[in-house]
């Protein structure tokens, strides 16, 4: 049946073209014909033969693709590049876009695009639990390896049976693996950052949002035009390598790391008082966080932040390709430009912190957050009123650059508020941002699939206006409920004024070397000693010295001296009053 319809369509198109050519030749040969004599029959013939111009063009284009190109089972054309008998045949998958004409296509696009956000949201429920159970070092390395496997499988599952559903599942696994990012950021910040550097750690950890598109998109786009599988495999290999580096170099706490000495450890733990209620609340921090309006203001602002980030990360390359009509390689390069400027804005961290000191703590976080979100909203409204085309053809990339640069200021609003409000519990506030990140990625993908049906600029107006409204709501909520003062349950968790050396040894874990580099030195000495003993055994020397025995005795002596020193220091610190470092002012 398909073959009969195909032949009939070809005959109809061929007959239509021959009739048009015959009519034009007759018109040219007959000099007595006027314009009216030509336009009348021509219009009538076009109405009869080309009664549906769009269908004729689409069917002709489809037949042409079937003649010249091979197609997969989903109807997507595959261009073959034969450059030799011994070379492998390469495939190039054309960009399909987001447009859909049937309900089935819409559902397929909905599942594929919303799968990562749904995976992030689902993974957020158990990420913190597994992080505490297995430790951040092993758990995060496992999640990175899981993400690498899912990325590698994306290169092969699309052309398998039920390829789109397998692609959806792989993207869901990627989102599931990404759900461990913000809990890990909170843990690293709490354990490794000093009290004065908590916010700096958070800003540095969030830079992956800018670095990933800058490094990935410009390199992947040219490679994708030759073989679409190489970028997936390259990203998977790089992720595996980073997982191994993470597993080898990262430690849960600074006292377990080989490159942290005693002085550095002293600075890191200074002021981090481990009160009894800290340990109790840390087991179940949800209740105090959920009942706090300040924390909810932080989370809602974080949701607004990631609404913008998710839209740009997922759809800006497609927007440049389908709306601005750039080539795929140029689209990836143009889409990476806003993230480059966003990274540059982040490098002026010291300047923005100095500007924040011009106001009070609460006023500074509200001003930065409100300025950022309101500016982004105005630019989105500008994009909705003046879509790309004509005079504003090149303005889209500039507009998105301004959006991301303005969005940087919001980090000095809600993100800084998380540190000031939560103190010790700031790690849990940051950890639960993962829920709102997943919701943001799911929501933006859903509205784009719902509103965009023909890849036209007018369809994006509704999306831009909706995001502008949500950003204004987020700014208003944070302006009303945002705070920079610690909550009652976090006031005694840490002592932010304690920028002094430790006066107790409660924060030090003596299960690891305080001077971490000594660990590697001892291993090196042990290896050299064993080698020397082995050489002396096989040599013809008249005397034999057991260096291993000498080394063991030396280590035991050092351990005994260390324990005696610890006992003496503990007795000394019991005699030292805890308010020795406090300043007492005379009565005036």
Number of C-alpha atoms within 10 A of each C-alpha: 5 7 8 9 10 12 10 12 16 15 12 13 16 11 13 16 12 12 13 14 12 10 14 13 11 12 16 11 9 9 8 8 12 10 8 9 11 15 11 10 12 14 10 11 16 14 12 10 17 15 11 11 12 10 11 16 13 11 16 15 12 14 15 11 17 13 10 12 15 14 15 11 11 10 11 15 21 17 18 14 13 12 10 8 7 7 9 10 13 16 18 16 16 14 12 11 16 22 18 19 9 9 9 10 13 18 14 15 23 20 22 20 23 24 26 27 30 24 25 30 23 19 22 27 14 11 27 21 12 14 18 13 10 11 16 23 18 17 19 24 21 17 21 25 21 19 25 25 19 21 24 20 18 21 17 15 16 16 15 12 10 10 16 18 16 19 24 22 19 24 25 26 25 24 25 25 25 25 31 25 19 26 26 23 20 23 23 22 23 26 18 19 19 23 24 13 14 22 21 15 18 23 19 13 17 15 15 12 15 22 15 13 21 20 12 15 19 19 15 20 19 17 14 19 15 16 15 19 18 15 21 19 19 15 17 23 17 12 20 20 15 15 20 15 12 16 17 11 11 17 18 15 15 25 28 19 19 20 17 18 17 16 11 15 22 21 16 23 24 22 22 22 19 15 11 9 12 18 11 10 15 12 9 10 15 13 9 15 20 12 10 13 16 25 26 18 24 26 25 20 32 23 24 24 26 21 24 23 21 22 19 21 18 14 17 22 22 22 23 23 21 21 20 20 15 16 13 20 19 17 23 25 22 22 27 26 18 25 25 19 16 22 19 14 17 21 14 10 17 11 10 15 12 10 12 19 11 10 12 10 17 17 18 21 27 25 18 22 30 25 18 25 28 21 19 26 22 17 20 24 20 16 21 20 13 18 21 20 14 8 9 12 14 13 16 24 21 12 17 22 21 17 24 24 23 21 26 22 23 25 22 23 30 30 23 24 28 27 24 24 25 26 27 25 26 24 24 23 27 25 22 21 23 27 21 23 27 29 23 26 29 23 17 25 25 17 16 21 20 18 17 21 16 14 17 14 19 17 16 20 20 17 19 20 20 15 20 24 16 18 28 19 17 24 26 19 19 25 18 12 15 27 26 22 18 18 19 11 18 21 16 18 22 20 17 17 10 16 16 12 15 19 17 15 13 10 16 16 13 11 8 14 17 24 18 19 14 14 16 12 12 13 11 11 13 16 12 14 18 15 14 15 16 12 12 17 14 8 11 9 9 6 8 11 11 14 17 18 11 11 16 12 12 11 13 11 11 12 12 11 11 12 11 12 12 14 11 11 13 13 11 10 14 11 8 11 9 11 9 9 11 8 7 8 6 5 4 3
